Structures are given as C-alpha cells and as structure tokens.
Amino acid sequence: MTSENIENAPRFPEGCTVLAWYPPLGAEERDRSAWAWLPGSIVSRCGEDEWCVVVEAADLAEPDPNIPHGDAPENLLYPLCFRDSSELRAVSAEEWSRARGEEAW
C-alpha cells in the first residue's frame, strides 16, 4: 500500500461498530463465497490497513470454560479476527443493532 493509499484508507477507531467479512456458523472457513457481513467492533488497529475485530454474532459465541456460569451472556466469548479495510464496513448504530438481530447480512 502506498503512502497516498494509506492516507486515504478508511479509519476505524477503537470501539467503533462495523460489519466484518466472516464465516457464519456452519460455513466452511476456506470458502469465502459462503461468508457474510457480521456485526463486530474494532478492538485495535494492527497495521497500516489492518484491524483486530471482535465478531459479535450471537450464534458464534461460546461459553467461557474457565469461569463458573460461563454461559451467562456477560461471560460469552466471541471470535476475534484480523481484517483489512476491504473486509470492513462502517455502519450506524441502528444498522449495527439490526445486524446483531439477524443471522447475517
């Protein structure tokens, strides 16, 4: 990525809500044609055009086996992934909430 492209690349600040390109439950991870835009939040920027994202799709959450009541909503573990700007979409709070209520976009 050139310095001009870096300056024009989308910016996703920590904590902002996004849709991330990620395999939904039951999809083959290697078959990107089966992936969907799922709700997530930016954890951090990891490189010039790379972000760490927590994918907040309820059907992908797993109980935390290390604590009692790991299946309580506040103790569920969600997958993390690394995505570049082409695999992220900025969304409004309303769009993000709607995406969380749906299986996939």
Biopython code that builds the backbone (N, CA, C, O; Angstrom):
import numpy as np
from Bio.PDB.StructureBuilder import StructureBuilder

atoms = [
    (1, "MET", "N", (0.853, -1.171, 0.000)),
    (1, "MET", "CA", (0.000, 0.000, 0.000)),
    (1, "MET", "C", (0.898, 1.233, 0.000)),
    (1, "MET", "O", (1.806, 1.332, 0.826)),
    (2, "THR", "N", (0.662, 2.159, -0.900)),
    (2, "THR", "CA", (1.470, 3.358, -0.979)),
    (2, "THR", "C", (1.062, 4.334, 0.113)),
    (2, "THR", "O", (-0.004, 4.203, 0.713)),
    (3, "SER", "N", (1.933, 5.325, 0.365)),
    (3, "SER", "CA", (1.615, 6.296, 1.418)),
    (3, "SER", "C", (0.356, 7.076, 1.072)),
    (3, "SER", "O", (-0.397, 7.452, 1.970)),
    (4, "GLU", "N", (0.108, 7.330, -0.228)),
    (4, "GLU", "CA", (-1.114, 8.022, -0.639)),
    (4, "GLU", "C", (-2.340, 7.173, -0.310)),
    (4, "GLU", "O", (-3.344, 7.694, 0.175)),
    (5, "ASN", "N", (-2.261, 5.853, -0.575)),
    (5, "ASN", "CA", (-3.375, 4.957, -0.270)),
    (5, "ASN", "C", (-3.610, 4.859, 1.226)),
    (5, "ASN", "O", (-4.754, 4.794, 1.675)),
    (6, "ILE", "N", (-2.521, 4.847, 2.009)),
    (6, "ILE", "CA", (-2.653, 4.768, 3.467)),
    (6, "ILE", "C", (-3.396, 5.984, 3.992)),
    (6, "ILE", "O", (-4.269, 5.861, 4.851)),
    (7, "GLU", "N", (-3.050, 7.164, 3.475)),
    (7, "GLU", "CA", (-3.710, 8.383, 3.924)),
    (7, "GLU", "C", (-5.182, 8.388, 3.560)),
    (7, "GLU", "O", (-5.987, 8.966, 4.289)),
    (8, "ASN", "N", (-5.560, 7.758, 2.449)),
    (8, "ASN", "CA", (-6.944, 7.726, 2.003)),
    (8, "ASN", "C", (-7.703, 6.499, 2.491)),
    (8, "ASN", "O", (-8.903, 6.381, 2.242)),
    (9, "ALA", "N", (-7.024, 5.580, 3.182)),
    (9, "ALA", "CA", (-7.668, 4.363, 3.668)),
    (9, "ALA", "C", (-8.702, 4.716, 4.737)),
    (9, "ALA", "O", (-8.512, 5.669, 5.493)),
    (10, "PRO", "N", (-9.784, 3.958, 4.802)),
    (10, "PRO", "CA", (-10.786, 4.201, 5.853)),
    (10, "PRO", "C", (-10.155, 4.072, 7.236)),
    (10, "PRO", "O", (-9.229, 3.287, 7.441)),
    (11, "ARG", "N", (-10.655, 4.832, 8.151)),
    (11, "ARG", "CA", (-10.178, 4.786, 9.534)),
    (11, "ARG", "C", (-11.278, 4.193, 10.396)),
    (11, "ARG", "O", (-12.439, 4.592, 10.310)),
    (12, "PHE", "N", (-10.903, 3.257, 11.208)),
    (12, "PHE", "CA", (-11.849, 2.617, 12.118)),
    (12, "PHE", "C", (-11.296, 2.756, 13.530)),
    (12, "PHE", "O", (-10.425, 1.982, 13.925)),
    (13, "PRO", "N", (-11.785, 3.731, 14.299)),
    (13, "PRO", "CA", (-11.263, 3.919, 15.653)),
    (13, "PRO", "C", (-11.668, 2.776, 16.582)),
    (13, "PRO", "O", (-12.674, 2.103, 16.357)),
    (14, "GLU", "N", (-10.873, 2.571, 17.621)),
    (14, "GLU", "CA", (-11.176, 1.534, 18.605)),
    (14, "GLU", "C", (-12.580, 1.722, 19.145)),
    (14, "GLU", "O", (-12.993, 2.835, 19.468)),
    (15, "GLY", "N", (-13.312, 0.613, 19.240)),
    (15, "GLY", "CA", (-14.658, 0.631, 19.793)),
    (15, "GLY", "C", (-15.751, 0.913, 18.782)),
    (15, "GLY", "O", (-16.930, 0.736, 19.092)),
    (16, "CYS", "N", (-15.394, 1.348, 17.574)),
    (16, "CYS", "CA", (-16.459, 1.646, 16.616)),
    (16, "CYS", "C", (-17.091, 0.357, 16.105)),
    (16, "CYS", "O", (-16.443, -0.688, 16.036)),
    (17, "THR", "N", (-18.356, 0.451, 15.753)),
    (17, "THR", "CA", (-19.088, -0.702, 15.256)),
    (17, "THR", "C", (-18.906, -0.816, 13.746)),
    (17, "THR", "O", (-18.871, 0.186, 13.032)),
    (18, "VAL", "N", (-18.792, -2.043, 13.280)),
    (18, "VAL", "CA", (-18.563, -2.330, 11.865)),
    (18, "VAL", "C", (-19.297, -3.610, 11.487)),
    (18, "VAL", "O", (-19.794, -4.342, 12.343)),
    (19, "LEU", "N", (-19.350, -3.853, 10.199)),
    (19, "LEU", "CA", (-19.693, -5.171, 9.696)),
    (19, "LEU", "C", (-18.389, -5.758, 9.191)),
    (19, "LEU", "O", (-17.651, -5.103, 8.456)),
    (20, "ALA", "N", (-18.104, -6.992, 9.585)),
    (20, "ALA", "CA", (-16.855, -7.660, 9.210)),
    (20, "ALA", "C", (-17.162, -8.876, 8.352)),
    (20, "ALA", "O", (-18.120, -9.602, 8.619)),
    (21, "TRP", "N", (-16.355, -9.101, 7.322)),
    (21, "TRP", "CA", (-16.498, -10.253, 6.437)),
    (21, "TRP", "C", (-15.979, -11.459, 7.201)),
    (21, "TRP", "O", (-14.787, -11.535, 7.501)),
    (22, "TYR", "N", (-16.863, -12.409, 7.523)),
    (22, "TYR", "CA", (-16.508, -13.511, 8.418)),
    (22, "TYR", "C", (-17.419, -14.705, 8.110)),
    (22, "TYR", "O", (-18.564, -14.520, 7.698)),
    (23, "PRO", "N", (-16.915, -15.926, 8.310)),
    (23, "PRO", "CA", (-17.779, -17.088, 8.047)),
    (23, "PRO", "C", (-18.858, -17.246, 9.118)),
    (23, "PRO", "O", (-18.541, -17.338, 10.304)),
    (24, "PRO", "N", (-20.118, -17.279, 8.716)),
    (24, "PRO", "CA", (-21.185, -17.519, 9.693)),
    (24, "PRO", "C", (-21.150, -18.966, 10.175)),
    (24, "PRO", "O", (-20.457, -19.803, 9.597)),
    (25, "LEU", "N", (-21.887, -19.248, 11.217)),
    (25, "LEU", "CA", (-21.960, -20.594, 11.777)),
    (25, "LEU", "C", (-22.325, -21.592, 10.684)),
    (25, "LEU", "O", (-23.293, -21.390, 9.951)),
    (26, "GLY", "N", (-21.550, -22.667, 10.576)),
    (26, "GLY", "CA", (-21.809, -23.713, 9.604)),
    (26, "GLY", "C", (-21.132, -23.511, 8.262)),
    (26, "GLY", "O", (-21.110, -24.429, 7.442)),
    (27, "ALA", "N", (-20.575, -22.327, 8.018)),
    (27, "ALA", "CA", (-19.902, -22.070, 6.739)),
    (27, "ALA", "C", (-18.481, -22.614, 6.776)),
    (27, "ALA", "O", (-17.836, -22.623, 7.825)),
    (28, "GLU", "N", (-18.010, -23.055, 5.648)),
    (28, "GLU", "CA", (-16.632, -23.525, 5.517)),
    (28, "GLU", "C", (-15.711, -22.305, 5.522)),
    (28, "GLU", "O", (-15.869, -21.399, 4.704)),
    (29, "GLU", "N", (-14.751, -22.286, 6.445)),
    (29, "GLU", "CA", (-13.861, -21.135, 6.571)),
    (29, "GLU", "C", (-13.067, -20.861, 5.305)),
    (29, "GLU", "O", (-12.766, -19.705, 5.008)),
    (30, "ARG", "N", (-12.725, -21.883, 4.564)),
    (30, "ARG", "CA", (-11.923, -21.692, 3.349)),
    (30, "ARG", "C", (-12.755, -21.263, 2.144)),
    (30, "ARG", "O", (-12.196, -20.864, 1.123)),
    (31, "ASP", "N", (-14.076, -21.337, 2.247)),
    (31, "ASP", "CA", (-14.959, -20.967, 1.145)),
    (31, "ASP", "C", (-15.519, -19.565, 1.387)),
    (31, "ASP", "O", (-16.597, -19.410, 1.959)),
    (32, "ARG", "N", (-14.785, -18.558, 0.951)),
    (32, "ARG", "CA", (-15.187, -17.173, 1.202)),
    (32, "ARG", "C", (-16.498, -16.797, 0.517)),
    (32, "ARG", "O", (-17.115, -15.798, 0.885)),
    (33, "SER", "N", (-16.934, -17.570, -0.464)),
    (33, "SER", "CA", (-18.217, -17.271, -1.108)),
    (33, "SER", "C", (-19.382, -17.528, -0.152)),
    (33, "SER", "O", (-20.493, -17.057, -0.395)),
    (34, "ALA", "N", (-19.142, -18.269, 0.931)),
    (34, "ALA", "CA", (-20.176, -18.569, 1.917)),
    (34, "ALA", "C", (-20.143, -17.606, 3.106)),
    (34, "ALA", "O", (-20.980, -17.704, 4.004)),
    (35, "TRP", "N", (-19.188, -16.684, 3.118)),
    (35, "TRP", "CA", (-19.062, -15.742, 4.230)),
    (35, "TRP", "C", (-20.145, -14.673, 4.157)),
    (35, "TRP", "O", (-20.822, -14.522, 3.140)),
    (36, "ALA", "N", (-20.296, -13.938, 5.249)),
    (36, "ALA", "CA", (-21.325, -12.903, 5.340)),
    (36, "ALA", "C", (-20.778, -11.686, 6.085)),
    (36, "ALA", "O", (-19.732, -11.752, 6.731)),
    (37, "TRP", "N", (-21.504, -10.586, 5.981)),
    (37, "TRP", "CA", (-21.175, -9.379, 6.748)),
    (37, "TRP", "C", (-21.815, -9.514, 8.122)),
    (37, "TRP", "O", (-23.038, -9.457, 8.251)),
    (38, "LEU", "N", (-20.990, -9.692, 9.145)),
    (38, "LEU", "CA", (-21.472, -9.903, 10.510)),
    (38, "LEU", "C", (-21.094, -8.720, 11.396)),
    (38, "LEU", "O", (-20.094, -8.049, 11.139)),
    (39, "PRO", "N", (-21.888, -8.458, 12.439)),
    (39, "PRO", "CA", (-21.610, -7.317, 13.313)),
    (39, "PRO", "C", (-20.354, -7.534, 14.140)),
    (39, "PRO", "O", (-20.078, -8.636, 14.616)),
    (40, "GLY", "N", (-19.604, -6.451, 14.298)),
    (40, "GLY", "CA", (-18.395, -6.517, 15.106)),
    (40, "GLY", "C", (-18.018, -5.148, 15.630)),
    (40, "GLY", "O", (-18.646, -4.138, 15.313)),
    (41, "SER", "N", (-16.968, -5.142, 16.445)),
    (41, "SER", "CA", (-16.422, -3.907, 16.999)),
    (41, "SER", "C", (-14.912, -3.935, 16.848)),
    (41, "SER", "O", (-14.279, -4.980, 16.990)),
    (42, "ILE", "N", (-14.349, -2.779, 16.559)),
    (42, "ILE", "CA", (-12.906, -2.667, 16.412)),
    (42, "ILE", "C", (-12.255, -2.741, 17.794)),
    (42, "ILE", "O", (-12.619, -2.001, 18.707)),
    (43, "VAL", "N", (-11.290, -3.647, 17.926)),
    (43, "VAL", "CA", (-10.518, -3.761, 19.164)),
    (43, "VAL", "C", (-9.305, -2.843, 19.076)),
    (43, "VAL", "O", (-9.019, -2.082, 20.000)),
    (44, "SER", "N", (-8.590, -2.926, 17.945)),
    (44, "SER", "CA", (-7.406, -2.090, 17.763)),
    (44, "SER", "C", (-6.971, -2.097, 16.302)),
    (44, "SER", "O", (-7.365, -2.958, 15.515)),
    (45, "ARG", "N", (-6.152, -1.117, 15.971)),
    (45, "ARG", "CA", (-5.527, -1.085, 14.654)),
    (45, "ARG", "C", (-4.201, -1.830, 14.793)),
    (45, "ARG", "O", (-3.433, -1.580, 15.723)),
    (46, "CYS", "N", (-3.940, -2.748, 13.859)),
    (46, "CYS", "CA", (-2.764, -3.610, 13.971)),
    (46, "CYS", "C", (-1.695, -3.304, 12.927)),
    (46, "CYS", "O", (-0.557, -3.756, 13.059)),
    (47, "GLY", "N", (-2.040, -2.558, 11.914)),
    (47, "GLY", "CA", (-1.102, -2.246, 10.853)),
    (47, "GLY", "C", (-1.621, -1.102, 10.024)),
    (47, "GLY", "O", (-2.607, -0.454, 10.377)),
    (48, "GLU", "N", (-0.941, -0.854, 8.903)),
    (48, "GLU", "CA", (-1.335, 0.268, 8.049)),
    (48, "GLU", "C", (-2.760, 0.128, 7.557)),
    (48, "GLU", "O", (-3.480, 1.123, 7.466)),
    (49, "ASP", "N", (-3.182, -1.077, 7.238)),
    (49, "ASP", "CA", (-4.539, -1.330, 6.748)),
    (49, "ASP", "C", (-5.054, -2.636, 7.344)),
    (49, "ASP", "O", (-5.567, -3.499, 6.631)),
    (50, "GLU", "N", (-4.910, -2.768, 8.668)),
    (50, "GLU", "CA", (-5.361, -3.985, 9.335)),
    (50, "GLU", "C", (-5.876, -3.650, 10.721)),
    (50, "GLU", "O", (-5.278, -2.871, 11.464)),
    (51, "TRP", "N", (-7.024, -4.274, 11.049)),
    (51, "TRP", "CA", (-7.650, -4.064, 12.342)),
    (51, "TRP", "C", (-7.987, -5.398, 12.987)),
    (51, "TRP", "O", (-8.284, -6.377, 12.303)),
    (52, "CYS", "N", (-7.937, -5.424, 14.315)),
    (52, "CYS", "CA", (-8.397, -6.568, 15.093)),
    (52, "CYS", "C", (-9.857, -6.277, 15.430)),
    (52, "CYS", "O", (-10.193, -5.209, 15.940)),
    (53, "VAL", "N", (-10.719, -7.259, 15.133)),
    (53, "VAL", "CA", (-12.163, -7.082, 15.277)),
    (53, "VAL", "C", (-12.735, -8.223, 16.107)),
    (53, "VAL", "O", (-12.372, -9.381, 15.900)),
    (54, "VAL", "N", (-13.622, -7.910, 17.039)),
    (54, "VAL", "CA", (-14.389, -8.944, 17.722)),
    (54, "VAL", "C", (-15.709, -9.072, 16.967)),
    (54, "VAL", "O", (-16.426, -8.088, 16.783)),
    (55, "VAL", "N", (-16.021, -10.285, 16.533)),
    (55, "VAL", "CA", (-17.246, -10.549, 15.776)),
    (55, "VAL", "C", (-18.349, -10.854, 16.780)),
    (55, "VAL", "O", (-18.281, -11.849, 17.502)),
    (56, "GLU", "N", (-19.356, -10.004, 16.824)),
    (56, "GLU", "CA", (-20.381, -10.080, 17.863)),
    (56, "GLU", "C", (-21.681, -10.694, 17.367)),
    (56, "GLU", "O", (-22.765, -10.158, 17.599)),
    (57, "ALA", "N", (-21.559, -11.810, 16.689)),
    (57, "ALA", "CA", (-22.732, -12.559, 16.235)),
    (57, "ALA", "C", (-23.062, -13.598, 17.306)),
    (57, "ALA", "O", (-22.225, -14.435, 17.644)),
    (58, "ALA", "N", (-24.271, -13.543, 17.833)),
    (58, "ALA", "CA", (-24.665, -14.402, 18.957)),
    (58, "ALA", "C", (-24.476, -15.884, 18.670)),
    (58, "ALA", "O", (-24.109, -16.639, 19.570)),
    (59, "ASP", "N", (-24.720, -16.317, 17.435)),
    (59, "ASP", "CA", (-24.605, -17.746, 17.142)),
    (59, "ASP", "C", (-23.154, -18.236, 17.100)),
    (59, "ASP", "O", (-22.916, -19.443, 17.060)),
    (60, "LEU", "N", (-22.193, -17.327, 17.107)),
    (60, "LEU", "CA", (-20.780, -17.708, 17.136)),
    (60, "LEU", "C", (-20.192, -17.689, 18.549)),
    (60, "LEU", "O", (-19.072, -18.156, 18.759)),
    (61, "ALA", "N", (-20.935, -17.154, 19.513)),
    (61, "ALA", "CA", (-20.453, -17.045, 20.890)),
    (61, "ALA", "C", (-20.359, -18.413, 21.541)),
    (61, "ALA", "O", (-21.168, -19.302, 21.278)),
    (62, "GLU", "N", (-19.348, -18.565, 22.400)),
    (62, "GLU", "CA", (-19.146, -19.815, 23.142)),
    (62, "GLU", "C", (-19.002, -19.513, 24.625)),
    (62, "GLU", "O", (-18.473, -18.463, 24.991)),
    (63, "PRO", "N", (-19.462, -20.410, 25.480)),
    (63, "PRO", "CA", (-19.298, -20.209, 26.921)),
    (63, "PRO", "C", (-17.819, -20.214, 27.311)),
    (63, "PRO", "O", (-17.014, -20.939, 26.728)),
    (64, "ASP", "N", (-17.480, -19.398, 28.300)),
    (64, "ASP", "CA", (-16.109, -19.375, 28.817)),
    (64, "ASP", "C", (-15.943, -20.570, 29.747)),
    (64, "ASP", "O", (-16.567, -20.612, 30.808)),
    (65, "PRO", "N", (-15.102, -21.556, 29.365)),
    (65, "PRO", "CA", (-14.958, -22.757, 30.192)),
    (65, "PRO", "C", (-14.146, -22.529, 31.456)),
    (65, "PRO", "O", (-14.067, -23.419, 32.303)),
    (66, "ASN", "N", (-13.542, -21.356, 31.602)),
    (66, "ASN", "CA", (-12.645, -21.094, 32.729)),
    (66, "ASN", "C", (-13.321, -20.454, 33.932)),
    (66, "ASN", "O", (-12.682, -20.255, 34.965)),
    (67, "ILE", "N", (-14.608, -20.126, 33.813)),
    (67, "ILE", "CA", (-15.278, -19.484, 34.939)),
    (67, "ILE", "C", (-16.639, -20.126, 35.181)),
    (67, "ILE", "O", (-17.257, -20.657, 34.258)),
    (68, "PRO", "N", (-17.105, -20.074, 36.438)),
    (68, "PRO", "CA", (-18.447, -20.573, 36.710)),
    (68, "PRO", "C", (-19.468, -19.733, 35.935)),
    (68, "PRO", "O", (-19.259, -18.537, 35.735)),
    (69, "HIS", "N", (-20.530, -20.329, 35.515)),
    (69, "HIS", "CA", (-21.589, -19.643, 34.764)),
    (69, "HIS", "C", (-21.027, -19.023, 33.484)),
    (69, "HIS", "O", (-21.391, -17.910, 33.107)),
    (70, "GLY", "N", (-20.144, -19.754, 32.833)),
    (70, "GLY", "CA", (-19.522, -19.275, 31.604)),
    (70, "GLY", "C", (-20.500, -19.065, 30.482)),
    (70, "GLY", "O", (-20.183, -18.414, 29.487)),
    (71, "ASP", "N", (-21.709, -19.620, 30.636)),
    (71, "ASP", "CA", (-22.710, -19.458, 29.583)),
    (71, "ASP", "C", (-23.639, -18.266, 29.820)),
    (71, "ASP", "O", (-24.558, -18.025, 29.036)),
    (72, "ALA", "N", (-23.396, -17.519, 30.906)),
    (72, "ALA", "CA", (-24.173, -16.291, 31.126)),
    (72, "ALA", "C", (-23.811, -15.295, 30.024)),
    (72, "ALA", "O", (-22.662, -15.267, 29.581)),
    (73, "PRO", "N", (-24.760, -14.481, 29.574)),
    (73, "PRO", "CA", (-24.492, -13.570, 28.450)),
    (73, "PRO", "C", (-23.234, -12.720, 28.615)),
    (73, "PRO", "O", (-22.517, -12.482, 27.644)),
    (74, "GLU", "N", (-22.965, -12.269, 29.818)),
    (74, "GLU", "CA", (-21.789, -11.414, 30.037)),
    (74, "GLU", "C", (-20.467, -12.199, 30.020)),
    (74, "GLU", "O", (-19.392, -11.599, 29.985)),
    (75, "ASN", "N", (-20.546, -13.527, 30.045)),
    (75, "ASN", "CA", (-19.339, -14.354, 30.066)),
    (75, "ASN", "C", (-19.062, -15.067, 28.742)),
    (75, "ASN", "O", (-18.112, -15.844, 28.646)),
    (76, "LEU", "N", (-19.874, -14.810, 27.731)),
    (76, "LEU", "CA", (-19.681, -15.482, 26.452)),
    (76, "LEU", "C", (-18.430, -14.956, 25.750)),
    (76, "LEU", "O", (-18.076, -13.785, 25.885)),
    (77, "LEU", "N", (-17.781, -15.820, 25.013)),
    (77, "LEU", "CA", (-16.581, -15.467, 24.260)),
    (77, "LEU", "C", (-16.930, -15.378, 22.778)),
    (77, "LEU", "O", (-17.590, -16.264, 22.235)),
    (78, "TYR", "N", (-16.488, -14.319, 22.138)),
    (78, "TYR", "CA", (-16.746, -14.093, 20.722)),
    (78, "TYR", "C", (-15.434, -14.180, 19.952)),
    (78, "TYR", "O", (-14.373, -13.871, 20.494)),
    (79, "PRO", "N", (-15.503, -14.595, 18.698)),
    (79, "PRO", "CA", (-14.259, -14.725, 17.925)),
    (79, "PRO", "C", (-13.625, -13.378, 17.598)),
    (79, "PRO", "O", (-14.310, -12.373, 17.410)),
    (80, "LEU", "N", (-12.292, -13.390, 17.535)),
    (80, "LEU", "CA", (-11.518, -12.244, 17.069)),
    (80, "LEU", "C", (-10.980, -12.583, 15.694)),
    (80, "LEU", "O", (-10.704, -13.745, 15.396)),
    (81, "CYS", "N", (-10.831, -11.567, 14.857)),
    (81, "CYS", "CA", (-10.224, -11.772, 13.548)),
    (81, "CYS", "C", (-9.458, -10.522, 13.163)),
    (81, "CYS", "O", (-9.622, -9.469, 13.779)),
    (82, "PHE", "N", (-8.636, -10.637, 12.159)),
    (82, "PHE", "CA", (-7.876, -9.520, 11.617)),
    (82, "PHE", "C", (-8.397, -9.250, 10.218)),
    (82, "PHE", "O", (-8.465, -10.163, 9.395)),
    (83, "ARG", "N", (-8.765, -8.009, 9.939)),
    (83, "ARG", "CA", (-9.345, -7.659, 8.657)),
    (83, "ARG", "C", (-8.724, -6.364, 8.125)),
    (83, "ARG", "O", (-8.348, -5.470, 8.883)),
    (84, "ASP", "N", (-8.629, -6.298, 6.772)),
    (84, "ASP", "CA", (-8.201, -5.046, 6.156)),
    (84, "ASP", "C", (-9.446, -4.233, 5.804)),
    (84, "ASP", "O", (-10.571, -4.694, 5.995)),
    (85, "SER", "N", (-9.239, -3.027, 5.293)),
    (85, "SER", "CA", (-10.372, -2.130, 5.060)),
    (85, "SER", "C", (-11.368, -2.663, 4.043)),
    (85, "SER", "O", (-12.537, -2.281, 4.079)),
    (86, "SER", "N", (-10.936, -3.541, 3.129)),
    (86, "SER", "CA", (-11.881, -4.095, 2.156)),
    (86, "SER", "C", (-12.827, -5.116, 2.793)),
    (86, "SER", "O", (-13.846, -5.472, 2.202)),
    (87, "GLU", "N", (-12.487, -5.585, 4.001)),
    (87, "GLU", "CA", (-13.285, -6.599, 4.688)),
    (87, "GLU", "C", (-14.063, -6.022, 5.870)),
    (87, "GLU", "O", (-14.576, -6.759, 6.712)),
    (88, "LEU", "N", (-14.141, -4.694, 5.917)),
    (88, "LEU", "CA", (-14.874, -3.998, 6.974)),
    (88, "LEU", "C", (-15.782, -2.953, 6.366)),
    (88, "LEU", "O", (-15.445, -2.337, 5.356)),
    (89, "ARG", "N", (-16.931, -2.755, 6.981)),
    (89, "ARG", "CA", (-17.853, -1.698, 6.573)),
    (89, "ARG", "C", (-18.261, -0.901, 7.796)),
    (89, "ARG", "O", (-18.707, -1.464, 8.796)),
    (90, "ALA", "N", (-18.107, 0.405, 7.712)),
    (90, "ALA", "CA", (-18.586, 1.270, 8.782)),
    (90, "ALA", "C", (-20.111, 1.286, 8.724)),
    (90, "ALA", "O", (-20.692, 1.322, 7.639)),
    (91, "VAL", "N", (-20.752, 1.259, 9.877)),
    (91, "VAL", "CA", (-22.210, 1.263, 9.939)),
    (91, "VAL", "C", (-22.687, 2.174, 11.063)),
    (91, "VAL", "O", (-21.950, 2.465, 12.006)),
    (92, "SER", "N", (-23.920, 2.613, 10.943)),
    (92, "SER", "CA", (-24.529, 3.403, 12.006)),
    (92, "SER", "C", (-24.903, 2.469, 13.158)),
    (92, "SER", "O", (-24.914, 1.248, 13.000)),
    (93, "ALA", "N", (-25.202, 3.042, 14.293)),
    (93, "ALA", "CA", (-25.617, 2.248, 15.454)),
    (93, "ALA", "C", (-26.896, 1.476, 15.139)),
    (93, "ALA", "O", (-27.062, 0.339, 15.579)),
    (94, "GLU", "N", (-27.796, 2.091, 14.379)),
    (94, "GLU", "CA", (-29.054, 1.432, 14.014)),
    (94, "GLU", "C", (-28.793, 0.222, 13.110)),
    (94, "GLU", "O", (-29.365, -0.848, 13.318)),
    (95, "GLU", "N", (-27.928, 0.397, 12.110)),
    (95, "GLU", "CA", (-27.606, -0.705, 11.199)),
    (95, "GLU", "C", (-26.915, -1.840, 11.953)),
    (95, "GLU", "O", (-27.180, -3.016, 11.701)),
    (96, "TRP", "N", (-26.030, -1.478, 12.878)),
    (96, "TRP", "CA", (-25.298, -2.482, 13.648)),
    (96, "TRP", "C", (-26.255, -3.269, 14.538)),
    (96, "TRP", "O", (-26.154, -4.493, 14.623)),
    (97, "SER", "N", (-27.176, -2.584, 15.198)),
    (97, "SER", "CA", (-28.161, -3.261, 16.056)),
    (97, "SER", "C", (-29.024, -4.198, 15.232)),
    (97, "SER", "O", (-29.324, -5.312, 15.661)),
    (98, "ARG", "N", (-29.424, -3.748, 14.049)),
    (98, "ARG", "CA", (-30.231, -4.591, 13.173)),
    (98, "ARG", "C", (-29.435, -5.830, 12.751)),
    (98, "ARG", "O", (-29.984, -6.931, 12.720)),
    (99, "ALA", "N", (-28.160, -5.662, 12.431)),
    (99, "ALA", "CA", (-27.322, -6.783, 12.024)),
    (99, "ALA", "C", (-27.157, -7.782, 13.172)),
    (99, "ALA", "O", (-27.113, -8.989, 12.934)),
    (100, "ARG", "N", (-27.067, -7.304, 14.389)),
    (100, "ARG", "CA", (-26.935, -8.207, 15.538)),
    (100, "ARG", "C", (-28.177, -9.047, 15.733)),
    (100, "ARG", "O", (-28.099, -10.151, 16.273)),
    (101, "GLY", "N", (-29.332, -8.541, 15.300)),
    (101, "GLY", "CA", (-30.578, -9.279, 15.441)),
    (101, "GLY", "C", (-30.822, -10.248, 14.307)),
    (101, "GLY", "O", (-31.741, -11.064, 14.374)),
    (102, "GLU", "N", (-30.010, -10.171, 13.264)),
    (102, "GLU", "CA", (-30.145, -11.037, 12.110)),
    (102, "GLU", "C", (-28.968, -12.004, 12.090)),
    (102, "GLU", "O", (-27.917, -11.728, 12.667)),
    (103, "GLU", "N", (-29.151, -13.132, 11.426)),
    (103, "GLU", "CA", (-28.070, -14.128, 11.329)),
    (103, "GLU", "C", (-26.918, -13.596, 10.511)),
    (103, "GLU", "O", (-25.761, -13.773, 10.893)),
    (104, "ALA", "N", (-27.202, -12.944, 9.390)),
    (104, "ALA", "CA", (-26.154, -12.388, 8.531)),
    (104, "ALA", "C", (-26.773, -11.391, 7.582)),
    (104, "ALA", "O", (-27.982, -11.399, 7.352)),
    (105, "TRP", "N", (-25.940, -10.538, 7.038)),
    (105, "TRP", "CA", (-26.379, -9.573, 6.033)),
    (105, "TRP", "C", (-26.063, -10.091, 4.680)),
    (105, "TRP", "O", (-26.351, -9.429, 3.683)),
]
sb = StructureBuilder()
sb.init_structure("model")
sb.init_model(0)
sb.init_chain("A")
sb.init_seg("    ")
for serial, (resi, resn, name, xyz) in enumerate(atoms, 1):
    if name == "N":
        sb.init_residue(resn, " ", resi, " ")
    sb.init_atom(name, np.array(xyz, "f"), 0.0, 1.0, " ", f" {name:<3s}", serial, name[0])
structure = sb.get_structure()
